[in-house]
Amino acid sequence: MLPGRLLPGPIETGKDLSSMNTFTICRKELLSYFRSPIAYGVMAFFALIAGYFFYVAVVYFMQVSIQSQMGGQSQPMSVNDMVIRPLFSNIAVIGLFIIPMITMRLFAEEKRTGTYELLATSPIRDWEIIMGKWLGAMILYAAVLGISLLSVLTLFAYGKPDWRPLLVGYLGLLLQGGSLLAIGTYISSCTKNQIVAGVAGFSVCLLLWVLDWLSSFQDSVWAKGVAYLSVLQHFDSFSKGVLDLKDIIFYLSAIFVGLFLTARSLESLKWRA
């Protein structure tokens, strides 16, 4: 069993209790987020920026609707196309900044303070540690996204947006966020400096975002292959309310690769030790 200051509960052994170990690590990560300014800073940053984007989208929608009615156009404007879809795209951009803030401390802080050695020598598997930390980050990210949901729900009080594209869009945000969080988890496992982990995480997230730009001026096969790795390209269908199996598989594969690389990184630490 690890010291109480490291984990808020006991670590169990045994194959049937692996989920309890993962939950314990997850709970420890969530407590550490909310005991520090990280969670509150991320939520405040997201609420401010996402709220501004929502306000601008709603004001623009109202102005266009009034102008169309004054021009004699009888067809109503779509709230989903003019408010919700742009909002999802903007929220995805905000994720590029907040995801590195969430993942930078996952392993880097443990290694800096020396508590990772205690965690690594405890009777708990590496993949339970990795899954627990990643799930803790995912829950925090989902809570952050929930802030934007409060704004979106106000649209139902004054209009009738389609709720199905709304659910698909949030699913896309969660899958995209999960893939970037997994990659950020791997980066955090490679260093003991949170600043380095944060900067490197943001750089990789930004790179995976702009890879899609290559296909705009290159038609070669290799360019299309590189552009396929862009997280932006696979989010487009979700923002439209369309579920595409290839996009779901891409994000799940990215999550698996990120967590797999994290496992190999932790394994290499044991060999070096």
Buried (B, 14 or more C-beta within 10 A) or exposed (E): EBEEEBBEBEBBBEEEBBEBBBBBBBBBBBEBBBEEEBBEEBBEBBBEBBBEBBEBBBEEBEEEBEEBEEEEEEEEBBBBBBBBBBBBBBBBEBBBBBBBBBBBBBBBBBBBEEBBEBBBEBEBBBBBBBBBBBBBBBBBBBBBBEBBEEBBEEBEEEEEBEBEBBEBBBBBBBBBBBBBBBBBBBBBBBBBBBEBBBBBBBEBBEEBBEBBEBBEEEEEEEBEEBBBBBBBBBBBBBBBBEEBEEBBEBBEEBBEBBBBBBBEBBEEBEEEE
